[in-house]
Amino acid sequence: MKKLKVIALVLVVFGIQFSFSQVKDENIGSEVVNIVKPYTPTISDAFKVKEIPSLADEDAHKKETIQYNIFSFPVASTFTPSKGTAATVDSQEKEKLFSNYATLGFGNYGTANAELFITKNISRTSYVGGMLRHLSSQGGIKDLVLDDKYANTSLDVTYGVRERNLSWNIDLGVKNQMYNWYGLPNYSIFTDAIIQNIDSKQDYNTIALGGKMALKNSFFKEATMQFKHFSDAFGSAENRFFIKPQFDFKVMDQKVNTDFVFDYVGGDFERRIDLINSAYNYSSLNFGFSPSIFYQQDDLSLQVGASVFYSVLNRNTIGMPLNKNSIYMYPNIKASYKLVGDILIAYAGAEGNLQQNSYADFVDENPFVSPTLFIEPTDNKFDIYAGLKGKLANAVAFNVKASFLNQDNKALFLNNKFNVLSTNTEGYAYGNSFGVVYDNVKTMSLFGELKADFSKNLTFGINGTYNNYSSDTQSEAWNLPTIEIGSTVDFDITEKWYVGANVFFVGERKDMISVQSDAAVFPTMFETTKVTLDSYFDLNAHVGFKYNARLTAFLKGNNLANQQYNRWANFPVQGIQVLIGANYKFDF
């Protein structure tokens, strides 16, 4: 009955709705309505039903319990799965490595470049090797009146043993260097007859015997030693011997490192620059040790130590004898802290040492020195520095550093001024060579470096240094540049072709030279004046083609901008230089 009542109620409501819909067809007329204010709608409060109606016709049913029984029986299957196969991965063929190579190249200015490297394993633990190098040029710089050719030839052989806990090697090297003092000033008194009688050639000869030994699982870490004999074509000779052992051990779970050094240099020169019968000899012995403690915890690494040196310096020469025994002490402190993992690392330090100078080292830095030098060690009192290094991206690394270096008795190259009254007629005595002066120099430096490995085929790097010098007795820090910038880029175009380039910039330097007062009126009058050597940049590039795993052809270009700059006063460099050659790798 209840269901019938509900149906009747629904029909009544539906009928009323139908009757209202019929009224819409009638004409109800029109009326003007004036709206006094904008219509503002409102929302009535919601009425929430709080009671849940109960259904009287709902029956409660009892939940039935259902039981499941599983009947298992074997089913025969004839399916046989196929064996899986590993997916193929594209991989590059591993490049074969060769133990030996030979390089030969030729270029303009009569340039020849050759290298030969050979190594051979004699047994499972021993090996022998050798390296032959040659680089020469027949010269040809424009507007020179003296010969400017040069040649460097060296041969190094080594024998070594590598065992589990012991490794050692013995090295023997010989070298010949030939240069010319071609930087002759343009003086009117240098007639053709005088120029033709100038022998500007200089030969340097080196023979060295050395070795190195290293131990594992021992407090004795390693030791390096060398004996070197250096001589030239003017009777100068120098002997140098050094041995540097290193020890590592622990004290109360702290690592202690101790370095020892015994460094001796001694030699003699036939004469001084403006004096005859003034041969002199020199010797310098430096003995030192540097203990330090290494501490590391979390992101902090700290090394604290000091260096102590005892030095004996002797020089026997007319008018300037020298005998000095001294003790030097230096800091040896280094610290680094990882600010953000390996992304940003702060570092700082304070270091110093007693630097042994030698005739051979001066020639390596400036081959146009005269055989009339004073040889003394340099007291590097301290080098205080601080910097940041890290990564700007996964493939981009940077390093910035500020430092203050205090050096006593620093060696500076200075032009040997021409003395018209001198009786010295050797090939270096015409204002075309360099001597060494010593001064106390303080240097403030800013250094920045950026390296990027964009891919395995493209790498880039750039660095720059700004230096501010102050000297005590000399008016300038002679021949030291204020700004130095260098940049390199290497790109593997394909598996066969590769290219690369490097450019460097060197700022202005100061030197002191002799200038002819007035060639027309006083041709023999000279005065000393300070000169500024212009800054320069040098662009170099190379391209190579790998014909196969063994043979590679290359083309190199130096000073491609054809900058006619002077590396040293009155010593211009060669213009555009092109070298073409090949490299061949092989095994026995």
C-alpha positions as CSV (number, residue, x, y, z in Angstrom):
1,M,0.0,0.0,0.0
2,K,2.8,2.4,0.8
3,K,4.2,1.9,-2.7
4,L,0.8,2.8,-4.2
5,K,0.6,6.0,-2.2
6,V,4.1,7.1,-3.4
7,I,3.1,6.5,-7.0
8,A,-0.1,8.6,-6.6
9,L,1.8,11.4,-5.1
10,V,4.3,11.5,-8.0
11,L,1.5,11.7,-10.5
12,V,-0.2,14.6,-8.7
13,V,3.0,16.7,-8.6
14,F,3.8,16.0,-12.3
15,G,0.2,17.1,-13.2
16,I,0.6,20.4,-11.4
17,Q,3.9,21.1,-13.2
18,F,2.2,20.4,-16.6
19,S,-0.6,22.9,-15.8
20,F,1.9,25.7,-15.0
21,S,3.7,25.1,-18.2
22,Q,0.5,25.8,-20.2
23,V,0.2,29.4,-18.7
24,K,3.3,30.4,-20.6
25,D,1.3,30.5,-23.9
26,E,-1.0,33.3,-22.6
27,N,-0.4,37.1,-23.3
28,I,0.4,38.6,-19.9
29,G,1.1,42.1,-21.3
30,S,4.1,44.3,-20.7
31,E,5.3,46.5,-17.8
32,V,8.2,48.9,-17.2
33,V,10.4,48.0,-14.3
34,N,12.9,50.7,-12.9
35,I,15.9,49.2,-11.1
36,V,16.9,51.4,-8.3
37,K,20.1,49.6,-7.3
38,P,22.2,46.9,-8.8
39,Y,21.0,43.4,-8.1
40,T,22.9,41.8,-5.2
41,P,22.4,38.1,-5.0
42,T,22.5,36.3,-1.7
43,I,22.9,32.7,-0.7
44,S,20.4,31.3,1.8
45,D,21.7,29.3,4.7
46,A,22.0,25.7,3.9
47,F,19.7,23.3,5.7
48,K,21.4,20.1,6.6
49,V,19.4,17.0,7.3
50,K,20.6,15.5,10.5
51,E,18.6,12.4,10.6
52,I,19.0,9.3,8.6
53,P,15.6,7.8,7.7
54,S,15.0,4.1,8.5
55,L,13.6,1.8,5.9
56,A,11.0,-0.4,7.4
57,D,11.1,-2.8,4.5
58,E,14.8,-3.6,4.8
59,D,15.4,-7.1,5.8
60,A,18.5,-8.2,7.7
61,H,20.2,-11.2,6.1
62,K,22.5,-13.5,7.9
63,K,25.9,-13.9,6.2
64,E,26.4,-17.3,4.8
65,T,29.7,-19.2,5.3
66,I,31.3,-20.5,2.1
67,Q,34.0,-23.2,2.1
68,Y,36.4,-23.7,-0.9
69,N,38.1,-26.9,-1.7
70,I,41.1,-27.0,-4.1
71,F,41.8,-30.2,-6.0
72,S,45.4,-30.3,-7.5
73,F,46.6,-32.7,-10.0
74,P,49.7,-32.6,-12.4
75,V,49.3,-31.3,-15.9
76,A,51.7,-32.4,-18.6
77,S,53.3,-29.5,-20.5
78,T,55.3,-29.7,-23.7
79,F,56.4,-25.9,-23.6
80,T,60.2,-25.4,-23.8
81,P,61.4,-21.8,-23.1
82,S,64.1,-20.6,-25.6
83,K,67.5,-19.4,-24.2
84,G,67.9,-15.7,-23.9
85,T,70.7,-13.9,-25.8
86,A,72.5,-10.8,-24.7
87,A,71.8,-7.7,-26.5
88,T,74.6,-6.3,-28.6
89,V,76.2,-3.0,-27.4
90,D,78.0,-0.7,-29.8
91,S,81.5,-0.1,-28.4
92,Q,84.6,1.6,-29.8
93,E,87.5,-0.6,-30.6
94,K,90.1,-0.2,-27.9
95,E,93.1,1.8,-29.2
96,K,96.2,-0.2,-29.5
97,L,99.1,1.2,-27.4
98,F,102.6,1.0,-28.7
99,S,105.8,1.1,-26.7
100,N,107.9,3.1,-29.1
101,Y,107.6,6.0,-31.5
102,A,109.6,8.1,-34.0
103,T,108.8,11.7,-35.1
104,L,110.4,13.7,-37.9
105,G,109.4,17.2,-39.2
106,F,110.9,20.0,-41.3
107,G,109.9,23.6,-41.7
108,N,110.9,27.1,-42.9
109,Y,114.0,28.8,-41.4
110,G,115.7,25.5,-42.0
111,T,114.0,24.0,-39.0
112,A,114.4,20.3,-38.2
113,N,112.6,18.4,-35.4
114,A,113.2,14.7,-34.6
115,E,112.4,12.4,-31.7
116,L,112.9,8.7,-31.1
117,F,111.6,7.0,-28.0
118,I,112.3,3.3,-27.3
119,T,111.5,1.1,-24.4
120,K,111.8,-2.6,-23.8
121,N,110.9,-5.0,-20.9
122,I,113.9,-7.1,-20.2
123,S,112.1,-9.3,-17.7
124,R,108.9,-9.3,-15.8
125,T,110.2,-6.7,-13.4
126,S,113.0,-4.8,-15.3
127,Y,113.0,-2.5,-18.3
128,V,115.3,-0.2,-20.3
129,G,114.4,2.9,-22.3
130,G,115.9,5.7,-24.3
131,M,114.9,9.1,-25.8
132,L,116.7,11.0,-28.5
133,R,115.7,14.6,-29.3
134,H,116.9,17.1,-31.8
135,L,115.6,20.6,-32.7
136,S,117.5,23.0,-34.8
137,S,117.0,26.1,-37.1
138,Q,119.4,27.7,-39.6
139,G,118.1,31.1,-38.7
140,G,117.2,33.9,-41.1
141,I,115.6,36.6,-38.9
142,K,115.2,39.8,-40.9
143,D,117.8,42.7,-40.5
144,L,120.2,40.7,-38.4
145,V,124.0,41.1,-39.0
146,L,125.0,38.2,-36.8
147,D,124.2,34.5,-37.2
148,D,121.0,33.4,-35.4
149,K,120.9,29.7,-35.9
150,Y,120.5,27.3,-33.0
151,A,120.5,23.6,-32.3
152,N,119.5,21.4,-29.3
153,T,120.4,17.7,-29.2
154,S,119.9,15.3,-26.2
155,L,120.0,11.6,-25.4
156,D,118.6,10.0,-22.3
157,V,118.7,6.4,-21.3
158,T,117.3,4.7,-18.3
159,Y,117.3,1.3,-16.6
160,G,114.7,0.4,-14.0
161,V,113.2,-2.3,-11.8
162,R,109.6,-2.4,-10.6
163,E,108.8,-4.9,-7.9
164,R,105.9,-5.3,-5.4
165,N,107.6,-3.3,-2.6
166,L,110.6,-1.8,-4.3
167,S,111.1,0.2,-7.5
168,W,114.3,2.0,-8.6
169,N,115.8,3.4,-11.8
170,I,119.1,4.8,-13.0
171,D,119.2,7.6,-15.6
172,L,122.1,8.8,-17.9
173,G,121.7,11.9,-20.0
174,V,123.9,13.9,-22.4
175,K,122.9,17.2,-24.1
176,N,124.5,19.8,-26.4
177,Q,123.0,23.2,-26.9
178,M,124.3,25.7,-29.5
179,Y,123.1,29.4,-29.6
180,N,124.3,32.7,-31.0
181,W,124.4,36.1,-29.2
182,Y,122.8,37.6,-32.3
183,G,121.1,40.6,-30.5
184,L,123.7,43.2,-31.5
185,P,122.7,46.9,-30.9
186,N,122.7,49.2,-33.9
187,Y,125.7,51.3,-33.1
188,S,127.5,53.3,-35.7
189,I,130.9,52.3,-34.4
190,F,130.1,48.7,-35.3
191,T,131.7,48.7,-38.7
192,D,131.5,45.8,-41.1
193,A,135.1,44.9,-40.2
194,I,134.2,44.7,-36.5
195,I,131.0,42.8,-37.2
196,Q,132.9,40.2,-39.3
197,N,135.3,39.6,-36.4
198,I,132.5,38.9,-33.8
199,D,132.2,35.2,-33.1
200,S,128.7,35.0,-31.5
201,K,128.5,31.2,-31.2
202,Q,128.2,29.6,-27.8
203,D,128.0,25.8,-27.0
204,Y,126.7,24.3,-23.8
205,N,127.4,20.6,-22.9
206,T,125.7,18.6,-20.1
207,I,126.2,15.1,-18.8
208,A,124.0,13.9,-15.9
209,L,123.8,10.7,-13.9
210,G,120.9,10.2,-11.5
211,G,118.4,7.8,-10.1
212,K,115.3,7.3,-7.9
213,M,114.3,4.6,-5.4
214,A,110.9,4.1,-3.7
215,L,109.7,1.6,-1.1
216,K,106.2,0.6,-0.1
217,N,105.1,-0.4,3.4
218,S,108.1,1.3,4.9
219,F,108.9,4.5,6.9
220,F,111.4,5.3,4.1
221,K,109.3,6.6,1.2
222,E,111.7,7.5,-1.6
223,A,114.9,9.2,-2.5
224,T,116.1,11.1,-5.6
225,M,119.7,11.9,-6.5
226,Q,121.6,13.4,-9.4
227,F,125.1,14.5,-10.4
228,K,125.4,17.0,-13.3
229,H,128.4,18.4,-15.1
230,F,127.8,21.5,-17.1
231,S,130.3,23.3,-19.3
232,D,130.5,25.8,-22.2
233,A,132.8,26.8,-25.1
234,F,134.5,29.5,-23.0
235,G,136.1,27.3,-20.4
236,S,133.3,27.6,-17.8
237,A,132.5,24.4,-15.8
238,E,130.0,23.6,-13.1
239,N,129.3,20.5,-11.0
240,R,126.1,19.9,-9.1
241,F,125.1,17.1,-6.8
242,F,121.9,16.7,-4.8
243,I,120.1,13.9,-2.9
244,K,116.6,14.3,-1.5
245,P,115.3,11.4,0.7
246,Q,111.7,11.4,2.1
247,F,110.4,9.6,5.2
248,D,106.8,8.9,6.4
249,F,105.8,7.6,9.8
250,K,103.0,7.9,12.4
251,V,103.2,9.5,15.8
252,M,100.0,9.1,18.0
253,D,98.0,8.2,14.9
254,Q,99.2,11.4,13.1
255,K,101.1,11.1,9.8
256,V,104.5,12.8,10.0
257,N,106.4,13.5,6.8
258,T,110.1,14.6,6.8
259,D,112.0,15.7,3.7
260,F,115.8,16.1,3.7
261,V,117.9,17.8,1.1
262,F,121.7,18.0,0.4
263,D,122.3,20.3,-2.5
264,Y,125.8,21.3,-3.7
265,V,126.8,23.4,-6.7
266,G,130.3,24.6,-7.5
267,G,132.1,25.9,-10.6
268,D,134.3,28.5,-12.2
269,F,134.4,31.1,-14.9
270,E,137.4,32.2,-16.9
271,R,136.8,36.0,-16.5
272,R,134.4,38.7,-15.6
273,I,132.5,40.8,-18.2
274,D,134.9,43.8,-18.3
275,L,138.1,42.4,-16.6
276,I,140.8,40.2,-18.0
277,N,142.8,37.8,-15.8
278,S,139.9,37.7,-13.4
279,A,138.9,34.1,-13.3
280,Y,136.9,33.1,-10.2
281,N,135.2,30.1,-8.7
282,Y,132.2,29.7,-6.5
283,S,130.5,27.0,-4.4
284,S,127.2,26.8,-2.5
285,L,126.1,24.0,-0.1
286,N,122.6,23.8,1.2
287,F,121.5,21.3,3.8
288,G,118.0,21.2,5.1
289,F,115.1,19.2,6.4
290,S,111.4,19.8,6.5
291,P,109.2,18.0,9.0
292,S,105.5,18.3,8.8
293,I,102.4,16.8,10.4
294,F,99.3,16.0,8.3
295,Y,95.8,16.2,9.9
296,Q,92.5,15.5,8.2
297,Q,89.0,15.4,9.6
298,D,85.8,15.5,7.7
299,D,86.2,18.4,5.1
300,L,89.3,19.9,6.6
301,S,92.9,19.0,5.5
302,L,95.8,20.6,7.3
303,Q,99.6,20.3,7.0
304,V,101.7,22.1,9.6
305,G,105.5,22.1,9.5
306,A,108.7,24.1,9.1
307,S,111.9,24.0,7.1
308,V,115.4,24.6,8.4
309,F,118.4,25.1,6.1
310,Y,122.1,25.5,6.8
311,S,124.0,27.2,3.9
312,V,127.7,27.7,3.2
313,L,128.5,30.1,0.3
314,N,132.0,30.8,-1.0
315,R,133.2,32.9,-3.9
316,N,136.8,33.6,-4.7
317,T,137.3,36.5,-7.1
318,I,139.4,39.6,-7.2
319,G,137.8,42.5,-5.5
320,M,134.6,40.7,-4.5
321,P,135.4,37.7,-2.2
322,L,132.5,36.2,-0.3
323,N,132.4,33.6,2.5
324,K,129.1,33.3,4.3
325,N,127.5,30.7,6.6
326,S,123.8,31.1,7.4
327,I,120.8,29.4,9.0
328,Y,117.4,29.9,7.5
329,M,114.0,28.9,8.8
330,Y,110.7,28.8,6.8
331,P,107.1,28.1,7.4
332,N,105.5,25.1,5.7
333,I,101.7,25.3,6.3
334,K,98.9,24.2,3.9
335,A,95.2,24.0,4.6
336,S,92.1,23.3,2.5
337,Y,88.4,23.1,3.4
338,K,85.6,21.7,1.3
339,L,82.9,24.3,1.5
340,V,80.5,22.4,-0.8
341,G,82.0,19.0,-1.3
342,D,84.2,18.9,-4.4
343,I,82.3,21.8,-6.0
344,L,83.9,24.6,-3.9
345,I,87.2,24.2,-1.9
346,A,89.0,27.0,-0.1
347,Y,92.7,26.7,0.4
348,A,95.5,28.8,1.9
349,G,99.1,28.4,2.9
350,A,102.4,29.9,3.9
351,E,105.6,28.3,2.5
352,G,109.3,29.1,2.0
353,N,112.5,27.5,1.0
354,L,116.2,28.1,0.1
355,Q,116.4,28.0,-3.7
356,Q,119.7,26.7,-5.2
357,N,120.7,28.7,-8.3
358,S,123.1,27.3,-10.9
359,Y,124.7,28.3,-14.3
360,A,122.8,25.5,-16.0
361,D,119.4,26.7,-14.6
362,F,120.1,30.3,-15.8
363,V,121.0,29.0,-19.3
364,D,117.7,27.0,-19.5
365,E,115.8,30.2,-18.7
366,N,117.8,32.6,-20.8
367,P,120.4,31.0,-23.2
368,F,121.9,34.4,-24.1
369,V,123.6,34.9,-20.7
370,S,127.3,35.6,-20.7
371,P,129.8,33.1,-19.1
372,T,130.6,35.7,-16.4
373,L,127.8,35.2,-13.8
374,F,127.8,35.4,-10.1
375,I,126.0,32.3,-8.7
376,E,124.2,32.6,-5.3
377,P,121.1,31.0,-3.8
378,T,117.8,32.8,-3.4
379,D,116.1,33.1,0.0
380,N,112.4,32.6,-0.6
381,K,111.4,33.9,2.9
382,F,107.7,33.2,2.5
383,D,104.9,32.8,0.0
384,I,101.5,33.5,1.6
385,Y,98.5,32.6,-0.5
386,A,94.8,32.0,-0.4
387,G,92.4,30.9,-3.0
388,L,89.2,29.0,-4.2
389,K,89.0,26.1,-6.6
390,G,86.2,23.9,-7.7
391,K,83.6,23.3,-10.4
392,L,81.2,25.6,-12.2
393,A,79.6,22.6,-13.9
394,N,80.4,19.0,-14.3
395,A,82.9,19.6,-17.0
396,V,84.2,23.1,-16.0
397,A,86.8,23.6,-13.2
398,F,88.2,26.9,-11.9
399,N,91.0,28.1,-9.6
400,V,91.6,31.6,-8.3
401,K,94.5,32.6,-6.0
402,A,96.0,35.7,-4.4
403,S,99.5,35.5,-3.1
404,F,102.3,37.6,-1.6
405,L,105.9,36.4,-2.2
406,N,108.9,37.9,-0.3
407,Q,112.3,37.0,-1.8
408,D,115.8,38.0,-0.8
409,N,118.7,37.8,-3.3
410,K,116.4,37.0,-6.2
411,A,118.2,36.6,-9.5
412,L,117.2,39.1,-12.2
413,F,118.5,39.1,-15.9
414,L,120.0,42.4,-16.9
415,N,121.5,43.4,-20.3
416,N,125.3,43.5,-20.3
417,K,125.9,47.2,-21.3
418,F,128.4,47.8,-24.0
419,N,131.7,49.4,-22.7
420,V,133.7,51.0,-25.5
421,L,136.8,51.1,-23.2
422,S,136.6,47.4,-22.4
423,T,139.4,45.1,-23.8
424,N,137.0,42.2,-23.9
425,T,136.4,41.3,-27.5
426,E,134.5,38.0,-27.0
427,G,131.3,37.4,-28.9
428,Y,129.2,38.3,-25.9
429,A,130.8,41.7,-25.0
430,Y,129.0,44.0,-27.5
431,G,125.8,44.7,-25.6
432,N,124.4,41.4,-26.9
433,S,124.3,39.3,-23.8
434,F,122.8,39.2,-20.3
435,G,124.2,39.1,-16.8
436,V,122.5,38.4,-13.4
437,V,122.0,40.9,-10.6
438,Y,120.5,40.1,-7.2
439,D,117.9,42.1,-5.3
440,N,115.2,41.8,-2.6
441,V,111.9,41.6,-4.5
442,K,108.4,41.5,-3.1
443,T,105.7,40.2,-5.5
444,M,101.9,40.5,-5.2
445,S,100.1,38.2,-7.6
446,L,96.6,37.4,-8.7
447,F,96.1,34.2,-10.6
448,G,93.0,32.7,-12.3
449,E,92.5,29.6,-14.3
450,L,89.5,27.9,-16.1
451,K,89.5,24.4,-17.6
452,A,86.6,22.9,-19.5
453,D,86.2,19.4,-20.9
454,F,83.1,19.9,-23.0
455,S,83.3,16.4,-24.3
456,K,85.9,13.7,-24.8
457,N,86.6,15.4,-28.1
458,L,86.8,19.1,-27.0
459,T,88.9,20.6,-24.2
460,F,89.6,24.2,-23.4
461,G,91.7,26.1,-20.9
462,I,92.7,29.6,-20.0
463,N,94.8,31.1,-17.3
464,G,96.2,34.5,-16.4
465,T,98.5,36.1,-13.8
466,Y,98.9,39.7,-12.7
467,N,102.1,40.6,-10.8
468,N,103.1,43.8,-9.0
469,Y,106.8,44.0,-8.1
470,S,108.7,46.1,-5.7
471,S,112.6,46.0,-5.4
472,D,115.0,47.4,-2.9
473,T,118.2,48.4,-4.7
474,Q,117.4,48.0,-8.4
475,S,115.0,50.5,-9.9
476,E,112.9,47.8,-11.5
477,A,112.4,44.1,-11.3
478,W,114.3,43.6,-14.6
479,N,112.7,41.5,-17.3
480,L,109.8,40.3,-15.2
481,P,106.4,40.8,-17.0
482,T,103.4,42.3,-15.2
483,I,100.8,40.3,-17.1
484,E,100.9,36.8,-18.5
485,I,97.9,35.1,-20.2
486,G,97.7,31.7,-21.9
487,S,95.0,29.7,-23.5
488,T,94.7,26.3,-25.2
489,V,92.0,24.4,-27.1
490,D,92.1,20.9,-28.6
491,F,89.4,19.4,-30.7
492,D,89.0,15.9,-32.2
493,I,87.0,16.5,-35.4
494,T,86.7,12.9,-36.3
495,E,88.4,9.7,-35.5
496,K,91.0,10.6,-38.1
497,W,91.3,14.4,-37.8
498,Y,92.3,16.6,-34.9
499,V,93.2,20.3,-34.4
500,G,94.5,22.4,-31.6
501,A,95.7,25.9,-30.8
502,N,97.3,27.9,-28.1
503,V,97.9,31.6,-27.6
504,F,99.9,33.4,-24.9
505,F,100.3,37.0,-24.0
506,V,103.2,38.6,-22.2
507,G,103.1,42.1,-20.8
508,E,105.7,44.8,-20.8
509,R,109.1,44.3,-19.2
510,K,111.9,46.7,-18.1
511,D,115.6,46.5,-19.0
512,M,118.7,48.7,-18.9
513,I,120.8,49.1,-22.1
514,S,123.6,51.3,-23.5
515,V,122.6,54.0,-25.9
516,Q,124.9,55.9,-28.2
517,S,124.8,59.6,-27.2
518,D,125.2,61.3,-30.6
519,A,126.7,59.1,-33.3
520,A,127.6,62.1,-35.5
521,V,129.3,64.3,-32.8
522,F,130.5,61.8,-30.1
523,P,130.5,58.4,-31.7
524,T,132.3,56.8,-28.7
525,M,130.1,58.3,-26.0
526,F,127.5,56.0,-24.5
527,E,125.0,56.4,-21.7
528,T,122.8,53.9,-19.8
529,T,119.1,54.2,-20.1
530,K,116.0,52.3,-19.0
531,V,113.9,50.8,-21.8
532,T,110.5,49.2,-21.9
533,L,110.0,46.1,-23.9
534,D,106.7,46.0,-25.7
535,S,104.1,43.4,-24.7
536,Y,103.4,40.6,-27.3
537,F,101.2,37.7,-28.0
538,D,102.1,34.5,-29.9
539,L,99.5,32.4,-31.7
540,N,100.3,28.7,-32.4
541,A,98.2,26.0,-34.0
542,H,98.4,22.4,-35.2
543,V,96.4,20.0,-37.3
544,G,96.9,16.2,-37.5
545,F,95.6,13.3,-39.5
546,K,95.7,9.7,-38.1
547,Y,96.3,7.6,-41.2
548,N,96.1,4.4,-39.1
549,A,96.9,3.3,-35.6
550,R,100.6,3.6,-36.3
551,L,101.1,6.6,-38.6
552,T,100.0,10.2,-38.0
553,A,100.8,13.2,-40.1
554,F,100.8,16.7,-38.6
555,L,101.2,20.4,-39.6
556,K,102.2,23.0,-37.0
557,G,102.4,26.7,-37.1
558,N,104.1,29.1,-34.6
559,N,103.8,32.8,-34.3
560,L,101.0,32.8,-36.9
561,A,100.2,36.4,-36.2
562,N,103.8,37.2,-37.4
563,Q,104.5,39.4,-34.4
564,Q,108.0,40.9,-34.6
565,Y,108.5,41.1,-30.9
566,N,111.6,41.0,-28.7
567,R,111.7,38.3,-26.1
568,W,114.8,39.9,-24.7
569,A,116.3,43.4,-25.4
570,N,117.7,43.4,-29.0
571,F,116.7,39.8,-29.6
572,P,113.8,39.6,-32.1
573,V,112.2,36.2,-32.7
574,Q,111.4,34.4,-35.9
575,G,108.2,35.3,-37.8
576,I,105.7,32.8,-39.0
577,Q,107.1,29.3,-38.6
578,V,105.6,26.2,-40.3
579,L,106.6,22.6,-39.6
580,I,105.3,19.5,-41.4
581,G,106.0,16.0,-40.4
582,A,104.8,12.6,-39.2
583,N,104.8,10.4,-36.2
584,Y,105.2,6.6,-36.4
585,K,104.4,4.2,-33.5
586,F,105.8,0.7,-33.4
587,D,106.7,-2.3,-31.2
588,F,109.6,-4.7,-31.4
